[in-house]
Amino acid sequence: MAELIKLFEENPNPRQISRIGDVLRKGGLVIYPTDTVYGLGCDISNTKALEKIARIKGVKLAKANWSFVCADLSNLSDYVRQIDSPTFKLLKRALPGPYTFILPGNNNLPKDFKKRKTVGIRVPDNKIAQALVLELGNPIVSTSIHDEDEVLEYTTDPELIFEKWSNQVDVVIDGGYGDNVASTVVDLSDGEPEVVREGKGSLDILS
């Protein structure tokens, strides 16, 4: 049974953030708020946790298209091949924000992602998400709990999220009502921006 933990985005309680960081380090699954929809995440380097999320989502781990949620752009070179100046300027303009950028992965990707040519990078404009990543010390692998087909209340109300997910995860963070529009996904792996999914983020940022 999951634990429901209330956090305030303006000032997330450091003691609670530390506790949730421990859960992630031990292979736990956490549902947490972002600047778009609520995300389901785990430690990027924990194979068992990644396999649990793959089972929940009904996908093979090797083929899962999940994002690396980062606190800022400082870890970019850990996972992404060297990018050109215009691409970096675009990332600086857009992040933190409601975007996922697909970038060319490098040879340092964690073992479960070694065969990937690309990686999706997210820096949500949400202090709870950022604090979790900083506490963990590396990115959180994340997938949205958004239902693509319908606008359903359980994707935005933390208490309903808890009711639905409490037997599948370890912690649900109540960070207030979420959005029901996912991030805008932009593929930058070939240099030129290509919009893969139009979501919450404005496309004006690309021009």
C-alpha positions as CSV (number, residue, x, y, z in Angstrom):
1,M,0.0,0.0,0.0
2,A,1.4,3.4,-1.0
3,E,1.9,6.3,1.3
4,L,0.2,9.6,0.4
5,I,2.5,12.5,1.2
6,K,1.4,16.1,0.9
7,L,4.0,18.6,-0.3
8,F,3.7,22.3,-1.2
9,E,5.4,23.3,-4.4
10,E,6.6,26.7,-3.2
11,N,8.5,25.1,-0.3
12,P,8.7,21.3,-0.4
13,N,9.5,19.9,3.1
14,P,13.2,18.8,3.0
15,R,12.6,15.9,5.5
16,Q,9.8,14.5,3.4
17,I,11.9,14.9,0.2
18,S,14.7,13.0,1.9
19,R,12.4,10.2,2.8
20,I,11.1,9.9,-0.7
21,G,14.6,10.0,-2.0
22,D,15.3,6.9,0.2
23,V,12.3,5.2,-1.3
24,L,13.6,5.9,-4.8
25,R,17.1,4.7,-3.9
26,K,15.7,1.4,-2.6
27,G,13.9,0.7,-5.9
28,G,10.5,2.2,-5.0
29,L,8.1,3.8,-7.5
30,V,6.8,7.3,-6.9
31,I,4.0,9.3,-8.5
32,Y,4.9,13.0,-8.3
33,P,3.7,16.3,-9.8
34,T,5.4,18.1,-12.7
35,D,4.5,21.3,-14.6
36,T,2.1,19.2,-16.8
37,V,0.5,15.9,-15.8
38,Y,1.5,13.7,-12.8
39,G,4.5,11.4,-13.5
40,L,5.3,7.9,-12.5
41,G,9.0,7.6,-11.8
42,C,11.9,5.6,-10.4
43,D,15.7,5.8,-10.1
44,I,17.3,5.8,-13.5
45,S,19.8,3.2,-12.5
46,N,17.6,0.6,-10.7
47,T,16.8,-2.2,-13.1
48,K,14.1,-3.8,-10.9
49,A,12.2,-0.6,-10.5
50,L,12.4,0.1,-14.3
51,E,11.1,-3.4,-14.9
52,K,8.2,-2.7,-12.5
53,I,7.2,0.4,-14.5
54,A,7.5,-1.5,-17.8
55,R,5.1,-4.2,-16.4
56,I,2.6,-1.5,-15.2
57,K,2.7,0.2,-18.6
58,G,2.5,-3.0,-20.5
59,V,5.7,-2.4,-22.5
60,K,9.1,-4.1,-22.9
61,L,11.8,-2.2,-21.0
62,A,14.1,-2.3,-24.1
63,K,11.4,-0.5,-26.1
64,A,10.0,1.9,-23.5
65,N,10.1,5.6,-24.5
66,W,10.5,7.3,-21.1
67,S,11.9,10.6,-20.2
68,F,14.9,11.4,-18.0
69,V,13.7,14.0,-15.6
70,C,16.5,16.4,-14.6
71,A,16.7,19.2,-12.1
72,D,18.5,21.5,-14.6
73,L,20.8,21.2,-17.6
74,S,24.0,20.6,-15.6
75,N,23.9,16.8,-16.1
76,L,23.2,16.9,-19.8
77,S,26.7,15.9,-20.9
78,D,26.4,12.8,-18.7
79,Y,23.8,11.3,-21.1
80,V,23.7,13.3,-24.3
81,R,26.3,13.6,-27.1
82,Q,27.8,17.0,-27.6
83,I,25.2,19.4,-29.0
84,D,25.6,22.5,-31.1
85,S,25.2,26.1,-29.8
86,P,21.7,26.8,-31.4
87,T,20.4,23.5,-29.8
88,F,21.8,24.4,-26.4
89,K,20.3,28.0,-26.6
90,L,16.9,26.5,-27.4
91,L,17.1,24.2,-24.4
92,K,18.1,27.2,-22.2
93,R,15.2,29.1,-23.5
94,A,12.6,26.4,-23.0
95,L,13.7,24.8,-19.7
96,P,12.6,24.5,-17.0
97,G,9.3,24.2,-18.8
98,P,6.6,21.8,-20.2
99,Y,8.8,20.3,-22.9
100,T,10.5,16.9,-23.6
101,F,13.5,17.2,-25.9
102,I,14.7,14.1,-27.7
103,L,18.5,14.3,-28.0
104,P,21.3,12.0,-29.2
105,G,22.4,9.7,-26.4
106,N,26.0,9.0,-25.5
107,N,27.9,6.0,-24.3
108,N,27.5,6.8,-20.6
109,L,23.7,6.0,-20.5
110,P,22.8,3.6,-17.7
111,K,23.0,-0.1,-18.5
112,D,19.2,-0.5,-19.3
113,F,19.4,2.3,-21.9
114,K,22.8,1.5,-23.5
115,K,21.3,0.5,-26.8
116,R,19.4,3.7,-27.2
117,K,20.4,6.2,-29.9
118,T,18.3,8.9,-28.4
119,V,17.1,10.0,-24.9
120,G,14.1,12.2,-23.9
121,I,15.2,15.0,-21.5
122,R,12.7,16.8,-19.2
123,V,13.3,19.7,-16.8
124,P,9.9,20.4,-15.3
125,D,9.1,23.8,-13.9
126,N,8.1,22.3,-10.6
127,K,10.1,22.6,-7.4
128,I,8.9,19.3,-6.0
129,A,10.1,17.4,-9.1
130,Q,13.4,19.3,-9.1
131,A,14.0,18.7,-5.3
132,L,13.4,15.0,-5.8
133,V,16.0,14.7,-8.5
134,L,18.6,16.8,-6.5
135,E,18.0,14.6,-3.5
136,L,18.4,11.4,-5.5
137,G,21.5,12.7,-7.2
138,N,20.7,11.6,-10.7
139,P,17.7,11.8,-13.1
140,I,14.4,10.1,-12.5
141,V,13.1,7.9,-15.3
142,S,9.5,9.1,-15.8
143,T,6.4,8.3,-17.7
144,S,3.1,10.2,-17.4
145,I,0.0,8.6,-15.9
146,H,-2.0,10.7,-18.3
147,D,-4.7,8.9,-20.2
148,E,-4.3,9.8,-23.9
149,D,-7.9,9.1,-24.9
150,E,-10.0,10.8,-22.3
151,V,-9.8,13.7,-19.9
152,L,-10.2,11.8,-16.7
153,E,-10.3,13.3,-13.2
154,Y,-8.0,10.6,-11.7
155,T,-5.1,12.0,-13.8
156,T,-5.4,15.5,-12.1
157,D,-6.7,14.9,-8.5
158,P,-3.9,13.5,-6.2
159,E,-6.4,11.7,-3.9
160,L,-8.0,9.9,-6.9
161,I,-4.6,9.1,-8.3
162,F,-3.8,7.6,-4.9
163,E,-7.0,5.5,-4.9
164,K,-6.2,4.1,-8.3
165,W,-2.4,3.5,-7.9
166,S,-2.0,2.8,-4.2
167,N,-1.4,-0.9,-4.8
168,Q,1.1,-0.5,-7.5
169,V,3.5,2.2,-6.2
170,D,5.3,3.1,-3.0
171,V,4.6,6.8,-2.6
172,V,2.0,9.2,-4.2
173,I,2.9,12.9,-3.7
174,D,0.0,15.2,-3.3
175,G,1.4,18.4,-4.8
176,G,-2.1,19.9,-5.6
177,Y,-4.2,19.4,-8.8
178,G,-2.2,18.4,-11.9
179,D,-2.7,19.4,-15.5
180,N,-4.3,17.0,-18.0
181,V,-2.2,18.2,-20.9
182,A,1.1,16.4,-21.4
183,S,4.4,18.1,-22.4
184,T,5.3,19.1,-25.9
185,V,7.8,16.7,-27.4
186,V,10.4,18.0,-29.7
187,D,12.9,15.8,-31.5
188,L,16.3,17.5,-31.7
189,S,18.3,14.4,-32.5
190,D,19.0,15.5,-36.1
191,G,19.7,19.1,-35.2
192,E,16.5,20.6,-36.7
193,P,13.6,20.8,-34.3
194,E,10.7,18.4,-35.2
195,V,7.5,18.5,-33.2
196,V,6.6,14.9,-32.3
197,R,3.6,15.8,-30.0
198,E,2.1,19.2,-29.4
199,G,1.2,19.5,-25.7
200,K,1.3,22.2,-23.1
201,G,4.4,24.0,-24.2
202,S,4.1,26.8,-26.8
203,L,5.7,26.1,-30.2
204,D,6.8,29.8,-30.4
205,I,9.9,28.8,-28.3
206,L,11.2,26.9,-31.4
207,S,11.4,30.0,-33.6
